[in-house]
């Protein structure tokens, strides 16, 4: 076994730093040009001081150790590691300059799929490694190609990162008054942490939605559900639990109430528009409207057609109505027909 694994084993339970192997090298000094931006000059200085580089022969047991103890805050593992394993087994894996990256706390920032492939094999594999990278730099890795907001949130230690990322984008659109217009552009990776800090209670709403993952029928995507839970809870934390229990779970819901009206509407299904998102926007708008009507004790009017009562419904007319604000008054007649 290599002394690299010895160093890993010696650390278990002792300190949260993954030391680079003894043969790791420090990059040579380089002075910034006179016209360099001071921000980047400072980053280079910090980089030169903390970063070490080494070519490491990872034994399968070493790769497995790293994944178990130093991969706690990475993005969710994907099946691509199997393809890497196949290439390694067929002698098609090359040292092409791509590195395995560890942050200053010894956590894997990049290369977990390579490590998984190595751990599942039976031969050591050489990997070019960089140790000591600033953890905040993770958000800029492979920008716009492989990593996204979900991956950044996973690095930040957020549970249910995919649902969290979706809900966070909904929250940002709603906060910026842009739910029902404009292109849906995801939050840039480097802004995800800042956005998450802006909505601290969203984490509880994500847990609420995650708890409904196996519930059937599912009336809406989990990310949208988390956003609605968050928005309603921020508006009225006392009324929200009962309202959502009736609408989402169908527990205690009575006919001729707004909870029943909106639940019935969602159970029928809302067709998607040309943009593929309008159905989700419709769901959010209808939930907001029903919540407003419920809290204001607005009566559900049962329409009569041809002398017969028909089931009341609730609508939101995209393009004719603004996306509803919570507690804003709404047109009763339009909502009942």
N, C-alpha and C positions, 0 to 999 in steps of 0.2 A: 504494500500500500504506500502511496506517496506521502511525503510530509505535508502536502496540502490537506489531505484528509486528517492527518494527525492534528493539524492546527484547528480544523473544524471540530473534531471530537473534543479537543481540549476546551473549546468555548462553550459547550452545551451547559446552560444554566449559569454561566459565569458573566458574560457581558454580551451586549447586542451588536458587536462589531465583527464583521467578517473580514479578517485581515488578509491582505493579498499574500501570495507565497513569497518566500525570501528572495526569489530571483526577479520579482517585479521591479520595473525600472520607473524612475521619475523622468518626465520629459525635460529636455534641455530648455534653458531660459531663452526667452525671446522678448525683445523690447517692442512695444507698440510704436507705430509710425507717429510722427508729430501731429497729424490731423485725425488721429483715432478718436472715436467717441469715448469719453471718459467712462461711460457705463460698461462698454465692452472691454476697455482696458482693465477695469476692476475685475470683471468676470474672468478675464484671462489670467490675472494674477492669482485669483482664488483657485482657478482650475489647475494652474501649474503647481500650486502649493499642496493641493489635496489629492490629485489624480495619480494613479500608478497603473502601469500597463504590463501584462504578462501573457505569455502563451502557456496555457495550462492543459495538461493531459487529464481529462476528466474520466475517472473510472465510473462505471455505472453506479456503484455505491456512493461515490462522492456527489454525482449529479442528483441522486435520490435524496441525499442529506440536504443539499442546498434547497431543493424543492420543498422539503418538509419544514425546514427551519428558517429559510430566508426568502420565502415567496409568499408572504402573508398578505401583501397589498398590491398584487399584480392584477392584470385584467383576467377575466375568465379564460380557462384553458379551452382551446379549440382542437378539432380533430386533425389539424394540419401536422401535428407532431408525428402522426403515422407515416405521412409521406416523407418526412425527414428521416425517420427510422429506416424506411425502405431504401432511400438514397445512401445512407450510411452503410447499410448492409451490402449494397451493391458496389461499394467503392466509388460512388459518384459524388461524395461530399468533399468540398474543397475549402481550403483556407483562402477566402476571397476578400479579406479585409473587414468583413462584417464581424462585429464584436458582441460578446456577452457583456452586459453593463450592470454593475452593482453600484448602489448609491452609498452615501457616506455612512449609513447605518447598516450596511451589509445586505440590504434587500435587493433582490433581482429586479432590475428595471426593464431589461430586454434579454431575450434568449430563453425564456422558460420552455418554449416548445422544443428547442434544441436539447435542453437539459432533460426534458421528459423523454425524448427519443433516445438519448444516451442511457438514461436510467433504465429503460426497458430493454436495452441490449445486453451484450455480454463482453464487449471489448471497449478499451479506452478510446476516446476521441479527442483530438487536439482542438482547443477553442481559444481564440484570441480574446482576452478579457481586459476590461477597463474597470478599475476600482475607484470609488470616491467621488462619483458624480453627484451634483446637487439634486436632491429628490424633486425639487420643483421643476427641473428640466424634463421630467417624464412627459408632461403635457405636450412638449414640442417634438417628441420622437415620432417619426413617420407621419408628420402632420398631413391630414387630409387623405391618407392612403389606408393605413391599417388600424391606427388607433382612433378612438372617438371618445365622446363624452362619457360613455359607459366605462371605458377602460380607465379614464382619469378618475372617475368616482370610485372604481374598484381600488385603485392605488391609494385613494384617500381613506380607504377603510369603510366605505359606505356599503351597507347590505343591499341586496336586490338592485344592483347597479343599473341594470337595463331599465327597470321600472322607474328608478330614481331619475335616470337621465331623461326619459320621456316626460315625467312629471315636471322636472326642472325647466325643460323647454316650454311646456305649457305655462308655467308660472311666469317666465320671462316675457312671453308673448302677452299674457294677460296684464302684467304690470306695465308693459309698454303700450297698452291699448291697441295691440295688433293681432288679436286672435282671429278676426274674420277678414283680414285683408293682407295683401302682400305675400311674397314668397316665404315659405317656411325654411329659414336658414338656421341650421343647428348652432348652438352656442360654440364659439371657437374653443378648442381644447385649453388654451391658456387662460380662458375666462371662466372655465367650469368651476374651479375652486371658489372664486369670488362670487359666482352666482349662487353656489350652494350655501355660502355664508350669509347671503342676503335673505334666504328663506330657512332659518334654522328649524322651524317646526315641521318642515316638509318631511323630515326623516320619519316622524311618527305617522304621517299620512301614507308614506310608502309602506311602512309595516302593516298598516291597516289594509291597504290594497293587496299586499302579498298574502295576507291571511285569507283573501277571497280567491286565490289562484285556482283552487279546485272546485269552487262553487259553480253550480249549474242551475239555471242558465246564466251565462255571463253576459251582462247587459252592455258592457263597454270594455275597452282595453284597460289593463291594470294601471298603466301610466296616466291615462285620462282619469281613472277612478281616484288615483292618489291626488291628482291636481284638484279635482272637485272636492274631495274630502278636505284638502288643505284650505281652499278658498272659502268653503262654507264654514269651516271651523274657525278661521280667522275672523269671519264676519259675526258668527254667533256660535260659540263653542257649546252652548247649552242645548240649542235646538238641533244641532247637526246630528248627534248620535241617533236620536229617535227618527229623524227624517230619513237618514240613510238606511237604518234598519228596516224601515217599511219599504223603501224603494228598491234597495239592492237585494235585501234578503227576503222581502215579501212577508215579513213577520209583523203581525198586528195591523196590517194595512186594511182599510175599510173602503168600500165603494163610495163614490161621490166625494172623494177627497183628492187633493192635488197629488198626494203620494201615489194613489191608485191610478190616477189619470196618466201621470208621467211614466209609471212603471208599465202600464198597459201599452203605452206608445212605444216604449223601448223594446218590449217583448215582440212587437210586430216587426221590428227591424226598420232601420232608416237607411235607404239606399245611398250609396256614395255618389258624389257628383263627379264631374270630369277631372277635378283636381285630386280625387282620391281621399281627401281629408274632410270634405264638407259634411259627411255624415258624423264625424267625430265632433266637429264644431257644432252641429245641430244638437248632438247629445248634451254637450256642455251648456248650450244656450237653454235647452228645455229644462235641464236640471236647475239652472239658476232661476229661471222663471218660476218653476214649481216651488222652489224654496222661498222665493219672495212671496208668492201667493199664500203659501202655508203659514208663514210667519205673520202675515198681515190679516189672517183669518178671512181671506177672500173666498166667497162662496163659489162652489162649482155649479155652473148653470147647465142643466141637462137640456140639450137641444131637442126640439120636437119637429119631426118632418112627416108630413102626410098623416098627422094625427097620432104618430107613434114616437115614443121617446127613443133616441139613439144615444149610443155611448159618447160621452164627452171626450174631447181630446185636447191636446195642447200643441201649438205650432210656433215656430220661429221662422220668419221669412227673410232668408239671407238676401241681401241686396236692397231690401225695403226697410228692414229694422237694423239698428245698431246692435252689436252684441250686448246683451243685458248686463247692466251693473247690478250687483246685489243690493237689495232694498229699494231699487228704482221701481216706480209704478209702471204697470204694464197694461195694455189694452185688453180688458176682460173679454169683450166680444170676440176678438180675434183668437184669443186663447181657448175659447170654448167651442170653436167650430172647425 
